[in-house]
Amino acid sequence: MAEKARPAAKASKAQDLERIKRRLDMLDNRLDSIDSMVTAVAERIMLQPVVLNVTCPHCGKNIEIALIGSTKPGR
């Protein structure tokens, strides 16, 4: 009876490993996407200013955040 339980346990471990591998691949893809977006924003900031307008959820005031960068000459 113990011998019958072993193949099921091996199959379950293989399924768990496959599921973990798929999740790690999805996480890797998401991190790549985030990296691409952050890089694009950083490049844009270096070329021209970016302004973010945020409304405070507590007091309702508008907050303006300006990001300004400068590039080195020759780039």
BAPA-182930 format. One record per atom (N, C-alpha, C): residue in three letters; atom name; x negated, y negated, z. Coordinates in steps of 0.001 Angstrom, whole numbers, padded with zeros to 6 digits. Example, Ala and Ser with C-alpha at 12.3 -4.5 7.8 and 13.67 -1.06 7.14 Angstrom:
+------+------+---------+---------+---------+
: rest : atom :      xx :      yy :      zz :
+------+------+---------+---------+---------+
:  Ala :    N : -013190 :  005690 :  007800 :
:  Ala :   CA : -012300 :  004500 :  007800 :
:  Ala :    C : -013200 :  003300 :  007800 :
:  Ser :    N : -012850 :  002250 :  007080 :
:  Ser :   CA : -013670 :  001060 :  007140 :
:  Ser :    C : -012900 : -000030 :  007870 :
+------+------+---------+---------+---------+
END
This chain:
+------+------+---------+---------+---------+
: rest : atom :      xx :      yy :      zz :
+------+------+---------+---------+---------+
:  Met :    N : -000811 :  001175 :  000000 :
:  Met :   CA :  000000 :  000000 :  000000 :
:  Met :    C : -000868 : -001257 :  000000 :
:  Ala :    N : -001996 : -001220 :  000701 :
:  Ala :   CA : -002890 : -002378 :  000728 :
:  Ala :    C : -003500 : -002609 : -000644 :
:  Glu :    N : -003694 : -001533 : -001422 :
:  Glu :   CA : -004271 : -001670 : -002760 :
:  Glu :    C : -003317 : -002403 : -003696 :
:  Lys :    N : -002024 : -002245 : -003522 :
:  Lys :   CA : -001037 : -002918 : -004369 :
:  Lys :    C : -001020 : -004427 : -004101 :
:  Ala :    N : -001343 : -004842 : -002910 :
:  Ala :   CA : -001319 : -006265 : -002563 :
:  Ala :    C : -002515 : -007013 : -003163 :
:  Arg :    N : -003613 : -006333 : -003384 :
:  Arg :   CA : -004811 : -006993 : -003891 :
:  Arg :    C : -004638 : -007589 : -005286 :
:  Pro :    N : -004113 : -006879 : -006276 :
:  Pro :   CA : -003960 : -007493 : -007596 :
:  Pro :    C : -003053 : -008726 : -007564 :
:  Ala :    N : -002038 : -008696 : -006750 :
:  Ala :   CA : -001149 : -009851 : -006649 :
:  Ala :    C : -001897 : -011042 : -006045 :
:  Ala :    N : -002733 : -010762 : -005069 :
:  Ala :   CA : -003506 : -011839 : -004447 :
:  Ala :    C : -004508 : -012415 : -005446 :
:  Lys :    N : -005128 : -011561 : -006250 :
:  Lys :   CA : -006078 : -012041 : -007262 :
:  Lys :    C : -005365 : -012877 : -008313 :
:  Ala :    N : -004183 : -012441 : -008714 :
:  Ala :   CA : -003410 : -013200 : -009698 :
:  Ala :    C : -002992 : -014547 : -009119 :
:  Ser :    N : -002616 : -014550 : -007850 :
:  Ser :   CA : -002213 : -015789 : -007202 :
:  Ser :    C : -003393 : -016754 : -007111 :
:  Lys :    N : -004583 : -016234 : -006785 :
:  Lys :   CA : -005775 : -017082 : -006706 :
:  Lys :    C : -006119 : -017647 : -008077 :
:  Ala :    N : -005969 : -016840 : -009111 :
:  Ala :   CA : -006255 : -017305 : -010467 :
:  Ala :    C : -005271 : -018406 : -010868 :
:  Gln :    N : -004014 : -018251 : -010513 :
:  Gln :   CA : -003013 : -019275 : -010806 :
:  Gln :    C : -003307 : -020553 : -010029 :
:  Asp :    N : -003717 : -020403 : -008762 :
:  Asp :   CA : -004052 : -021574 : -007953 :
:  Asp :    C : -005246 : -022314 : -008547 :
:  Leu :    N : -006255 : -021581 : -008970 :
:  Leu :   CA : -007433 : -022204 : -009574 :
:  Leu :    C : -007067 : -022914 : -010873 :
:  Glu :    N : -006219 : -022305 : -011663 :
:  Glu :   CA : -005788 : -022928 : -012924 :
:  Glu :    C : -004996 : -024205 : -012642 :
:  Arg :    N : -004124 : -024174 : -011640 :
:  Arg :   CA : -003341 : -025354 : -011266 :
:  Arg :    C : -004266 : -026467 : -010774 :
:  Ile :    N : -005261 : -026126 : -009959 :
:  Ile :   CA : -006221 : -027123 : -009468 :
:  Ile :    C : -007004 : -027719 : -010629 :
:  Lys :    N : -007399 : -026867 : -011581 :
:  Lys :   CA : -008139 : -027357 : -012742 :
:  Lys :    C : -007290 : -028339 : -013555 :
:  Arg :    N : -006017 : -028011 : -013776 :
:  Arg :   CA : -005121 : -028916 : -014519 :
:  Arg :    C : -004952 : -030246 : -013787 :
:  Arg :    N : -004808 : -030191 : -012467 :
:  Arg :   CA : -004646 : -031426 : -011691 :
:  Arg :    C : -005908 : -032278 : -011735 :
:  Leu :    N : -007066 : -031643 : -011663 :
:  Leu :   CA : -008324 : -032384 : -011753 :
:  Leu :    C : -008482 : -033027 : -013130 :
:  Asp :    N : -008068 : -032327 : -014168 :
:  Asp :   CA : -008112 : -032898 : -015517 :
:  Asp :    C : -007182 : -034105 : -015629 :
:  Met :    N : -005986 : -034009 : -015049 :
:  Met :   CA : -005051 : -035137 : -015075 :
:  Met :    C : -005624 : -036323 : -014302 :
:  Leu :    N : -006227 : -036058 : -013146 :
:  Leu :   CA : -006834 : -037124 : -012358 :
:  Leu :    C : -007976 : -037774 : -013131 :
:  Asp :    N : -008777 : -036974 : -013804 :
:  Asp :   CA : -009877 : -037503 : -014609 :
:  Asp :    C : -009352 : -038408 : -015722 :
:  Asn :    N : -008292 : -037992 : -016375 :
:  Asn :   CA : -007689 : -038824 : -017432 :
:  Asn :    C : -007153 : -040132 : -016870 :
:  Arg :    N : -006521 : -040071 : -015717 :
:  Arg :   CA : -005989 : -041289 : -015098 :
:  Arg :    C : -007112 : -042239 : -014717 :
:  Leu :    N : -008189 : -041702 : -014144 :
:  Leu :   CA : -009322 : -042544 : -013773 :
:  Leu :    C : -009973 : -043174 : -015007 :
:  Asp :    N : -010040 : -042427 : -016096 :
:  Asp :   CA : -010567 : -042988 : -017344 :
:  Asp :    C : -009695 : -044141 : -017829 :
:  Ser :    N : -008389 : -043986 : -017720 :
:  Ser :   CA : -007465 : -045047 : -018139 :
:  Ser :    C : -007631 : -046288 : -017269 :
:  Ile :    N : -007741 : -046084 : -015970 :
:  Ile :   CA : -007934 : -047215 : -015057 :
:  Ile :    C : -009248 : -047912 : -015358 :
:  Asp :    N : -010298 : -047139 : -015608 :
:  Asp :   CA : -011603 : -047712 : -015937 :
:  Asp :    C : -011518 : -048549 : -017204 :
:  Ser :    N : -010812 : -048067 : -018196 :
:  Ser :   CA : -010657 : -048821 : -019451 :
:  Ser :    C : -009924 : -050131 : -019218 :
:  Met :    N : -008861 : -050097 : -018397 :
:  Met :   CA : -008104 : -051320 : -018134 :
:  Met :    C : -008946 : -052333 : -017362 :
:  Val :    N : -009661 : -051864 : -016347 :
:  Val :   CA : -010491 : -052773 : -015552 :
:  Val :    C : -011591 : -053379 : -016415 :
:  Thr :    N : -012191 : -052584 : -017281 :
:  Thr :   CA : -013230 : -053085 : -018174 :
:  Thr :    C : -012671 : -054142 : -019112 :
:  Ala :    N : -011486 : -053893 : -019661 :
:  Ala :   CA : -010870 : -054868 : -020572 :
:  Ala :    C : -010580 : -056177 : -019857 :
:  Val :    N : -010083 : -056101 : -018624 :
:  Val :   CA : -009792 : -057317 : -017861 :
:  Val :    C : -011083 : -058058 : -017543 :
:  Ala :    N : -012127 : -057327 : -017139 :
:  Ala :   CA : -013399 : -057973 : -016821 :
:  Ala :    C : -013990 : -058656 : -018054 :
:  Glu :    N : -013900 : -058020 : -019208 :
:  Glu :   CA : -014407 : -058636 : -020439 :
:  Glu :    C : -013614 : -059893 : -020778 :
:  Arg :    N : -012311 : -059840 : -020584 :
:  Arg :   CA : -011485 : -061010 : -020881 :
:  Arg :    C : -011805 : -062157 : -019931 :
:  Ile :    N : -012007 : -061835 : -018657 :
:  Ile :   CA : -012329 : -062869 : -017679 :
:  Ile :    C : -013644 : -063553 : -018046 :
:  Met :    N : -014586 : -062788 : -018556 :
:  Met :   CA : -015869 : -063376 : -018926 :
:  Met :    C : -015729 : -064311 : -020118 :
:  Leu :    N : -014711 : -064116 : -020938 :
:  Leu :   CA : -014533 : -064946 : -022130 :
:  Leu :    C : -013590 : -066117 : -021908 :
:  Gln :    N : -012549 : -065905 : -021150 :
:  Gln :   CA : -011565 : -066964 : -020930 :
:  Gln :    C : -010907 : -066751 : -019578 :
:  Pro :    N : -010383 : -067822 : -018989 :
:  Pro :   CA : -009787 : -067682 : -017656 :
:  Pro :    C : -008493 : -066861 : -017676 :
:  Val :    N : -008236 : -066197 : -016566 :
:  Val :   CA : -007009 : -065434 : -016385 :
:  Val :    C : -006318 : -065987 : -015143 :
:  Val :    N : -005032 : -066247 : -015235 :
:  Val :   CA : -004271 : -066780 : -014100 :
:  Val :    C : -003189 : -065778 : -013732 :
:  Leu :    N : -003147 : -065433 : -012454 :
:  Leu :   CA : -002121 : -064540 : -011931 :
:  Leu :    C : -001180 : -065347 : -011047 :
:  Asn :    N :  000100 : -065253 : -011302 :
:  Asn :   CA :  001107 : -065915 : -010464 :
:  Asn :    C :  001843 : -064847 : -009670 :
:  Val :    N :  001784 : -064974 : -008337 :
:  Val :   CA :  002390 : -063994 : -007446 :
:  Val :    C :  003320 : -064727 : -006499 :
:  Thr :    N :  004481 : -064147 : -006253 :
:  Thr :   CA :  005420 : -064712 : -005282 :
:  Thr :    C :  005290 : -063951 : -003972 :
:  Cys :    N :  005062 : -064685 : -002892 :
:  Cys :   CA :  004916 : -064070 : -001575 :
:  Cys :    C :  006252 : -063442 : -001166 :
:  Pro :    N :  006254 : -062163 : -000783 :
:  Pro :   CA :  007513 : -061513 : -000405 :
:  Pro :    C :  008059 : -062007 :  000937 :
:  His :    N :  007204 : -062643 :  001754 :
:  His :   CA :  007652 : -063089 :  003075 :
:  His :    C :  008224 : -064503 :  003057 :
:  Cys :    N :  007469 : -065443 :  002435 :
:  Cys :   CA :  007915 : -066839 :  002484 :
:  Cys :    C :  008495 : -067323 :  001157 :
:  Gly :    N :  008304 : -066583 :  000070 :
:  Gly :   CA :  008864 : -066945 : -001216 :
:  Gly :    C :  008060 : -067975 : -001997 :
:  Lys :    N :  006900 : -068382 : -001472 :
:  Lys :   CA :  006071 : -069356 : -002174 :
:  Lys :    C :  005338 : -068688 : -003334 :
:  Asn :    N :  005114 : -069477 : -004382 :
:  Asn :   CA :  004335 : -068990 : -005514 :
:  Asn :    C :  002858 : -069195 : -005220 :
:  Ile :    N :  002073 : -068171 : -005491 :
:  Ile :   CA :  000630 : -068227 : -005282 :
:  Ile :    C : -000032 : -068057 : -006647 :
:  Glu :    N : -000918 : -068970 : -006979 :
:  Glu :   CA : -001617 : -068898 : -008256 :
:  Glu :    C : -003066 : -068508 : -008005 :
:  Ile :    N : -003501 : -067455 : -008652 :
:  Ile :   CA : -004874 : -066977 : -008524 :
:  Ile :    C : -005525 : -067112 : -009891 :
:  Ala :    N : -006559 : -067924 : -009959 :
:  Ala :   CA : -007263 : -068133 : -011225 :
:  Ala :    C : -008607 : -067415 : -011174 :
:  Leu :    N : -008891 : -066622 : -012182 :
:  Leu :   CA : -010163 : -065920 : -012299 :
:  Leu :    C : -010923 : -066525 : -013465 :
:  Ile :    N : -012078 : -067052 : -013167 :
:  Ile :   CA : -012879 : -067714 : -014199 :
:  Ile :    C : -014272 : -067106 : -014178 :
:  Gly :    N : -014784 : -066797 : -015330 :
:  Gly :   CA : -016136 : -066253 : -015425 :
:  Gly :    C : -016910 : -066999 : -016478 :
:  Ser :    N : -018180 : -066712 : -016560 :
:  Ser :   CA : -018992 : -067335 : -017606 :
:  Ser :    C : -019934 : -066272 : -018164 :
:  Thr :    N : -020188 : -066371 : -019429 :
:  Thr :   CA : -021103 : -065427 : -020059 :
:  Thr :    C : -022446 : -066083 : -020262 :
:  Lys :    N : -023477 : -065293 : -020305 :
:  Lys :   CA : -024812 : -065813 : -020560 :
:  Lys :    C : -024926 : -066220 : -022013 :
:  Pro :    N : -025688 : -067262 : -022318 :
:  Pro :   CA : -025861 : -067661 : -023703 :
:  Pro :    C : -026469 : -066532 : -024535 :
:  Gly :    N : -026004 : -066427 : -025762 :
:  Gly :   CA : -026544 : -065403 : -026655 :
:  Gly :    C : -025758 : -064112 : -026658 :
:  Arg :    N : -024719 : -064033 : -025890 :
:  Arg :   CA : -023916 : -062790 : -025882 :
:  Arg :    C : -022616 : -063008 : -026557 :
+------+------+---------+---------+---------+
END
